[in-house]
Amino acid sequence: MSDAAWEVPYEVEKVADPKAMLKAALGGRRDAERDFDRLGQTVALDMLWKVPAYRRWIGELRAAMERLRFL
């Protein structure tokens, strides 16, 4: 599957069909627990940081943890 947005991390939000992209990235397997565990172990957080939605989520998570005094 070729999608130019996938090649530039911060443009990943422009992928026309993210479900199809995820399926292609995982090789079409259907073992979600195993697949997401593998993704969690291999994703580069510095690359993920380039995605605006991820940065927003981190900000919201940090604010919530500070309100709850976990940080």
N, C-alpha and C positions, 0 to 999 in steps of 0.2 A: 504494500500500500504506500503510495507516495502522496504526501501532503506537505507542502512547503512550510506551513506554519509549524509543523513538528520539528523542523530542523533548527529553528531559532527558539530557545526555551521561553523567552518572554512573550512570544506570539502563540503559545500553545492554546490560549483561550480563543484563538481564531479558527481552530480546527472545526471544519464543517460538521463532522459526525464523530464526536468524542467517544461514543460507545464502540463504534467500528474501529477507531484508532486503538482503543484499549484492547479490544479483542485481537487485533492484528499484533500488537506489541506482546501480548501474552501467548501468542501462537494458537489462539482459538481454543485453548483448554477450558474446562469448566470447573476446575477445583479452586473456587474463590479464595478459600483460606490459604491454600498453598501459594497461589499466585500473588496475593497481596502481601503475604509474608516475604516472598522473594522480592517484590518491589520495595517493601519497607527496608530491606537489608541492602539494596543496591542503589537506591535513589541518592543522588548527590544534592545535599541540602543547599549548597552554594548555587547550583543550577535552579533549584526550586525557588530560591529567593528572588529570581528574576521574574517570576510570575506574579502579577499584581494581586490576584485573588489570594495567593498564599501569604503575601506580605500583610494583607488586610486581616486574614485569619490569625496570623501570629500576633498582630497588634491587639485584636479582640481577645485572644486567649490570654495574653499577658495582662491586659486590663482586668479581666475576670479573676485571674489568679491573684493579682494585687488586691482587688476588692475583698477576696476571701482570705487574704493574708497568707497565701501560700508562698508568695515572693516578697 
